């Protein structure tokens, strides 16, 4: 089968990859569509020493698996877990000590014609959700994880820093809580997507220091972190949603003096994410900038790395 293969930080299109054989408890999924994520781009830069097929945001059709799933469209949670380590037993499977992660850690990903995932990871896509829209399930779930970690109330002042793919989804999901929300970025055209949904926006330079109870950093760069940190009141909470390939310098003393809570946040709940897509409470269509066939995957990655680009999709099958 064909797939986009990463090795030694070099991406190539291979046509000689064997179709995987699903082990017991797993399903074989024929991938229909997949999205290029910032984490994929960071893996190219050496974020994690991964070798194999990239990709973790996908929609596919089950070809081998339980009868009720065969020939059905599905999305899949990316962490395949052991079920018996201390984190699994505590109900925290995304931190499983023995996990593999689709297209990231020891498990071939979605930028190939087929993939395997545990049956328990798969979720049926509602009939009214188009395939290209459903590819956003994983990042929307990641955005919803913030609300799993931090209780939010209508009187909370919340800042989202970053107008890229993730920042747009984080802002849309946080807006549903009724909080006092501001989303900031560098691109007026991207911010217009949020303004069209009634979300207050501003250029990043206009953020008032010390005003916000919660800030969410979605840029993956030191400048974004600095803005998110400065914006917080004492005892505020800073949520980091972006992966960084490099190191981040920060003033630890200011975190101590202001008693700032720092929270890392990544994978989240799929069922609520699919519900938001099915009910139209989150709009992803304006985020799709282009779709490429798999055989043009290298060009797709080059486009995804271009400044100002939002979501690039790959049409796999």
N, C-alpha and C positions, 0 to 999 in steps of 0.2 A: 504494500500500500504506500501511498504518498504521505509525507509529513514534513513539517518544519523542525529540523533537528538542531539543537544547540550543543556545542562542544567546544571547550576552551574559549568561551566567550564569542564564538563564531557561529552564525546561523547559516544553515544551508537547507535547500529543498532536496529531500531524498525520495527516491521512488522504489527502494529495495527493502522497505521495512515490512516485517512479517505482521500479518493480522494477529492481534493478541488472542489468546485462548483464556476465557474467563475462568478463574479458579472457583471452587465451591463458594457459594454465597455471593458471587458477583455476577453482573450482567454485562453482555457485549452490546455496546451502543454505537450505532452508525451516526457519526456527527453530521449535522446539517449546517449549522452556522456557529461561529465562534467569534469572540471579541478580543481585540488586543488591549491589554491592560497596562497601566504604568508599571506594575510588578514585572510583567514580561520584559519591558524595556530596561528595568533595573537589573534583571537577570543577565541581560546582554552586557551590562556594565560591571558585572561581577558581584552583585548583591548576595548571591549564594552560589556555591560551586556545583551547579546542576548540569547533568548531561542527559539528553533525551529530547522527547517531543515536548515543546512548550504548549501553553494554553490551559486556562482553567474556567473561562466564561463560555458556556456552550449550551446549545440545544441539540438534541439528537433523537433518534428513534431506536428503541430497544429491539435488537435482532435475536438475542438469546437471553433468556431469563424467565421469571415467573409469567405464567400465562396471562395474568391481568395487565402486564406491562408490555408484552410483545406487540410490536407495531404501533406503540403509543409514543407520542412526543414526551420527552422528559428533559429536566435540568438536573444537575447533580451537585450536592455538597462536596467540597473538594478534599476534605480530610477523611482518609480511610483509617479507622482506629481499631485498636486491639480488643477493647471492651473489658480488660481485666487489670490494667495498670491503676495506679492511685488516682490519676486524673479522671479516667473513665469511670471509676467507682464513685468518684465525687460528683459525677454529673457534669464534668468539664472536658468532654471528649476532644474539643479542638486543641487541647494541650496534651493529648495522648503522647506518652513517652515513646511509643513505638509506631507512631502514625507515618503514613506516607501522604503526600499532598499532590494532587493532580497538577502535573506540569511544573512542579516546583521542587518537591522532595521525593526522590526514589519512586516516581510513578509517572509513566508517559501520559502526556496531556492531550488537549483537545484540538491542536493544530495538526491532526492526522485524521485519516478517514474513519478510524475506529478507536474506541477507548474502552477500558473496563473500569467499573466502579462497583462497590458493594451495593446490593439491592436496597439496603436500608438508606443509602444516600440519595436515592432517586426520588424525584417529585414529578407528578404528572403536570403538564402544562395545560391550563384551561383552554377550551376550544376557541374562546373569543380573543386569545392573546396571540398576535402574529409571531412567527418564529423569530424575526429580527428583534422584536420587542422583548421576547423572552430571554434573549441572550444577556439582558441586563439584570437578570434575577440575582446572580451572585453579588455584583457590586451594590445593588439595592439592599440585599441582606446585610452586607457589610456596613452600609450606612445605618440601618436599623439597629445594629449592635450598640451604637451609642446610647440608645434609649434603654437597652438592657443593662447598661453599666451605670448610667447616671439618671436618677429620677428628675424629670423636667416638669415645670409648672408654668401656667400662663404668665406669671409675673417675672419669670426668669429672663435675664438679658443674655442673649446668645449670639455669638459671632462665628461665622464660617469664613475661613480664610482660604481663598482659592476658587477660581471660576472654571476649572477644568472638569473632566468627566466626573471624578469622585465628588468634588466640591458641589457640583450641580445636584447630584443625587442626595448628598448629605443635606443640603439646604431644603430640597423639596420634602424630604422625610421629616426634618425637624419642624418645618412650617406646619405640619399637621398637628403638632402638639399645642399650638396656640401661643407659643412663647413669643417674646419680643425679639425678633430675629433680624439680623443684618448679615448679608453676604457680600464679601468684598473680593475684588480681583483687579486685574490689569487690562481687561479687554471689555470694552463697552458692548460689543456685539454678543459676547457670551453672557454678560450680566443681563442683557435684554431678554434672554430666555427665561430667567427667573422673574424679572419684572412683569412679564406677560402672565405669570401665575400669581401675581399679587405679592411677591416677596420683595422686601425693601433691599436695595443694593447700593453700593458706593464703590468708588475707587479706593484701593487699599490705603493710600496716603491719608485718607480722611478719617481713619479710625481714631476714636477718642480713647486715650490711655486711661486704664483703671476703671472703665465703665462697666465691663461685662462680668457676669457670673460664670459663664462657660464660654470657652473658645475652642474651635475645632480646626486643627491645622491640616489642610488638604493639598498643600502645594508640593511637599517633598523637597523644599529648599530652605536654607538657613534664614533667608529674608522673611519667608512666610512664618517660620517659627518665631522670629523676633516680633513680628506684628501681633501674632496670637498671644504671645507672652505679655507684651506691653499692655494689651487691651484688658487684662484681667484685674479685677479688684483683689485686695488681700483675701486669702482663703478661697480664691476662685479655683476653677478646674480647667485644666488644659488637656484636651484629647488629641492624640496623635493618630491620624488615619493613614499616613503615607509611609511607605518603606523607603529607606535611604541606602544608596550604594556606598556612600562615604560616611565619614564621621561628622557629628554635629557638635559644635562648640556652644556651650551655654553657661550663663552665670548662675552657678548652683547656689551661691549665697543669697541671691534675690529670691530663689524658690523657697529657701529656708526662712528668710525674714518675713516674706509675705505668706508663708504657709500654703504654698500652691500645691494642689493635688495634680499629679501628672499621670495620665492614663493612656496606655497603649490600647489600640482597638483595631480588630481586623474582621474575622469571619462572623457572620450573623445568621439569623433565622430565615430559612427559605420560604416557609408557608406564608408568613405575613407579606413577604416581598412579592410573591405571586399574586396574593390578594390585592395588593396595591396596583399591580399591573392590570389585573382583571377588571378592577373597578375604575380605572383611569385616574386614580388619585396621584399617580406619578406619571409624568409625560417624558418619554425618552426619545421620541422621534427627532426633535431638534438637535439631539446630541450625535446623531449618526452622520458623519461627514463623508464616508465612502464605503463601498463594499467591493472586495477583490476576490477572484477565484483563488483557490489554494495554490495553484501553479504560479500565481503572481504574488506569492506570500512575501518574498523578499522586498518587492516594491511596496507592498502594503506596510511592512515594518518601517521602511524608509519614510513613507508618508506619515505614519503614526508618530515618528520622531520629529516631524516638522513642527516648528513653533506655531502655537495657536490652534492646532488640530485637536478635535475632540475624539469621538469613538470611530475607529476603523474596524470593520467587520470582515471576516473571511467566510466565503461561501465554500463549504467543504464538500457537501454532497447534495 
